């Protein structure tokens, strides 16, 4: 299977993934304690390699295969932005955008992943404008790609890595900076709109972590079967 064929089939794979989610969630909780311990040990070791990973990630921008993969993921992100999202509560919506950002960070690192996530945010806005364009939200997308890249690039996907990445993104980027941008853009008081956004992003964390823990290893396995060099 070629890289192009793999990414072309990705929307279908994601639909299958959501059908299998209940059973995989049970397996996730059963294996959670062992994975957490192993992830903590691995996390400490890999942070020492962060400077090298930043350099490796920058070189992805000069790799034709990486650029093709990034382009295909962005195309999938645009398609999913139109079609796929669901509610777990009447006022709590979960969409697939963070999954694509996580894949960009995991596969291409903090430098290439951050740039690609920012570019994807701009493309989605140009194709489907939603209010006034504000670069602060694009910065949030860039930071998401960078954070996922720091925790997941050239590393084994583990519970601790996923939950730390999601906590930083959901609380610091989405709730913190996202609220600041909304306050600046719409003239609302930061302290008034922060509580609701904070609660929403906290509630999302466990659901999104479980999905990341299930989906990302599946993608890695599929790429290895397709003999794609990671």
C-alpha positions as CSV (number, residue, x, y, z in Angstrom):
1,X,0.0,0.0,0.0
2,X,1.4,3.4,-1.0
3,X,1.4,6.5,1.2
4,X,-1.2,8.1,-1.1
5,X,-3.5,5.0,-0.9
6,X,-3.2,5.0,2.9
7,X,-4.2,8.6,3.3
8,X,-7.0,8.3,0.6
9,X,-8.5,5.5,2.7
10,X,-8.1,7.4,6.0
11,X,-11.7,8.8,6.3
12,X,-13.0,5.2,5.9
13,X,-10.6,3.9,8.5
14,X,-11.7,6.6,11.0
15,X,-15.3,5.7,10.5
16,X,-14.4,2.1,11.3
17,X,-12.4,3.3,14.3
18,X,-15.4,5.0,15.8
19,X,-17.5,1.8,15.4
20,X,-14.9,-0.1,17.3
21,X,-14.4,2.5,20.0
22,X,-16.6,0.9,22.8
23,X,-14.6,-2.3,22.9
24,X,-11.3,-0.6,22.6
25,X,-12.2,1.7,25.5
26,X,-12.7,-1.3,27.8
27,X,-9.3,-2.6,26.7
28,X,-7.7,0.8,27.3
29,X,-8.7,0.9,30.9
30,X,-7.6,-2.6,31.5
31,X,-4.1,-1.9,30.3
32,X,-3.9,1.6,31.7
33,X,-1.8,1.0,34.9
34,X,1.1,-0.7,33.1
35,X,1.1,1.8,30.3
36,X,1.3,4.7,32.7
37,X,4.4,3.4,34.5
38,X,6.2,2.6,31.2
39,X,5.2,6.0,29.8
40,X,6.6,7.9,32.8
41,X,10.0,6.2,32.4
42,X,10.1,6.8,28.6
43,X,9.0,10.4,29.0
44,X,11.9,11.4,31.1
45,X,14.4,9.8,28.7
46,X,12.9,11.4,25.5
47,X,12.9,15.0,26.8
48,X,16.6,14.8,26.7
49,X,16.4,14.2,23.0
50,X,14.1,17.3,22.3
51,X,16.8,19.4,20.6
52,X,17.6,16.6,18.2
53,X,13.9,16.1,17.5
54,X,13.4,19.8,16.7
55,X,16.2,19.5,14.1
56,X,14.7,16.3,12.7
57,X,11.3,17.9,12.5
58,X,12.7,20.9,10.6
59,X,14.2,18.6,8.0
60,X,10.7,17.1,7.4
61,X,9.9,20.3,5.6
62,X,12.5,19.4,3.0
63,X,11.4,15.8,2.6
64,X,9.1,15.2,-0.4
65,X,7.4,12.2,1.2
66,X,6.7,14.1,4.4
67,X,5.3,17.1,2.4
68,X,3.0,14.7,0.5
69,X,1.9,13.1,3.8
70,X,1.2,16.5,5.3
71,X,-0.7,17.6,2.3
72,X,-2.9,14.5,2.4
73,X,-3.6,15.0,6.1
74,X,-4.6,18.6,5.6
75,X,-6.9,17.5,2.8
76,X,-8.5,14.9,5.2
77,X,-8.8,17.7,7.9
78,X,-10.7,19.9,5.5
79,X,-13.0,17.1,4.5
80,X,-13.7,16.1,8.1
81,X,-14.2,19.7,9.1
82,X,-17.3,19.6,6.9
83,X,-18.7,16.2,7.8
84,X,-17.6,14.6,11.1
85,X,-18.4,15.8,14.6
86,X,-20.6,14.5,17.4
87,X,-22.0,15.5,20.8
88,X,-21.4,13.7,24.0
89,X,-23.6,16.1,25.8
90,X,-26.1,18.6,24.5
91,X,-23.6,21.5,24.8
92,X,-20.4,19.6,24.4
93,X,-19.2,18.9,20.9
94,X,-16.2,16.7,19.9
95,X,-14.8,17.0,16.4
96,X,-11.9,15.3,14.7
97,X,-9.7,18.4,14.2
98,X,-7.5,17.6,17.1
99,X,-6.9,14.1,15.8
100,X,-5.4,15.4,12.6
101,X,-3.3,17.9,14.6
102,X,-2.1,15.1,16.8
103,X,-1.1,13.0,13.7
104,X,0.8,15.9,12.2
105,X,2.7,16.4,15.5
106,X,3.3,12.6,15.9
107,X,4.5,11.9,12.4
108,X,6.3,15.1,11.5
109,X,7.3,16.7,14.8
110,X,6.9,20.0,16.5
111,X,8.3,22.2,13.8
112,X,6.7,20.7,10.7
113,X,3.6,19.7,12.6
114,X,3.1,23.3,14.0
115,X,3.5,24.9,10.6
116,X,1.2,22.4,9.0
117,X,-1.5,22.8,11.7
118,X,-1.4,26.6,11.2
119,X,-1.6,26.3,7.5
120,X,-4.5,23.9,7.8
121,X,-6.4,26.4,10.0
122,X,-6.0,29.1,7.4
123,X,-7.1,26.8,4.5
124,X,-10.2,25.7,6.4
125,X,-11.1,29.3,7.1
126,X,-10.6,30.3,3.4
127,X,-12.8,27.4,2.3
128,X,-15.4,27.8,5.0
129,X,-15.3,31.2,6.6
130,X,-16.7,31.2,10.2
131,X,-16.8,34.7,11.5
132,X,-13.9,37.2,11.4
133,X,-10.4,35.8,10.7
134,X,-8.2,36.3,13.8
135,X,-4.6,35.1,13.8
136,X,-4.9,34.3,17.5
137,X,-6.9,31.2,16.6
138,X,-4.3,30.2,14.0
139,X,-1.6,30.6,16.7
140,X,-3.6,28.1,18.8
141,X,-3.5,25.6,15.9
142,X,0.2,26.1,15.6
143,X,0.8,25.6,19.3
144,X,-1.3,22.5,19.2
145,X,0.9,20.9,16.5
146,X,4.0,22.0,18.4
147,X,2.8,20.5,21.7
148,X,1.7,17.2,20.1
149,X,5.1,17.1,18.3
150,X,7.0,17.6,21.5
151,X,5.3,14.8,23.3
152,X,4.6,12.3,20.5
153,X,7.3,12.7,17.8
154,X,9.8,9.8,17.6
155,X,8.2,8.4,20.7
156,X,6.0,5.5,21.8
157,X,2.5,6.6,22.3
158,X,1.7,6.3,26.0
159,X,-1.0,7.4,28.4
160,X,1.2,10.0,30.2
161,X,2.3,11.6,27.0
162,X,-1.3,11.9,25.7
163,X,-2.8,13.2,28.9
164,X,0.0,15.8,29.4
165,X,-0.3,17.0,25.8
166,X,-4.1,17.2,26.1
167,X,-4.0,19.0,29.5
168,X,-1.6,21.7,28.2
169,X,-3.6,22.2,24.9
170,X,-7.1,22.1,26.4
171,X,-6.4,24.2,29.5
172,X,-3.5,26.4,28.4
173,X,-4.2,26.9,24.7
174,X,-7.9,26.3,24.2
175,X,-9.3,27.6,27.5
176,X,-6.6,30.1,28.3
177,X,-5.5,31.7,25.0
178,X,-8.8,30.9,23.3
179,X,-10.7,32.8,25.9
180,X,-8.3,35.7,25.6
181,X,-8.8,35.9,21.9
182,X,-12.6,35.8,22.3
183,X,-12.4,38.6,24.9
184,X,-10.3,40.7,22.6
185,X,-12.4,40.0,19.5
186,X,-15.9,40.3,20.9
187,X,-15.3,42.8,23.8
188,X,-16.4,40.4,26.6
189,X,-14.8,40.1,30.0
190,X,-12.1,37.4,30.2
191,X,-13.2,36.3,33.7
192,X,-16.9,36.1,32.6
193,X,-16.4,33.6,29.7
194,X,-13.4,31.7,31.1
195,X,-15.3,29.4,33.6
196,X,-17.6,27.8,30.9
197,X,-14.7,27.3,28.5
198,X,-12.5,25.8,31.2
199,X,-15.2,23.3,32.3
200,X,-15.9,22.3,28.7
201,X,-12.2,21.7,28.0
202,X,-11.7,19.8,31.2
203,X,-14.6,17.5,30.4
204,X,-13.3,16.8,27.0
205,X,-9.8,15.6,28.2
206,X,-10.7,12.0,29.2
207,X,-12.7,11.4,26.0
208,X,-10.0,12.8,23.8
209,X,-7.1,11.0,25.6
210,X,-8.9,7.7,25.2
211,X,-9.4,8.3,21.4
212,X,-5.8,9.3,21.0
213,X,-4.5,6.2,22.9
214,X,-6.5,4.0,20.6
215,X,-6.2,5.8,17.2
216,X,-2.5,6.8,17.2
217,X,-1.1,3.2,17.6
218,X,-3.5,2.1,15.0
219,X,-2.1,4.6,12.5
220,X,1.5,3.7,13.4
221,X,0.6,0.0,12.8
222,X,-1.0,0.7,9.5
223,X,1.9,2.8,8.3
224,X,4.4,0.1,9.3
225,X,2.3,-2.5,7.4
226,X,2.4,-0.2,4.4
227,X,6.2,-0.1,4.8
228,X,6.2,3.6,5.4
229,X,9.4,4.8,7.1
230,X,8.6,6.6,10.3
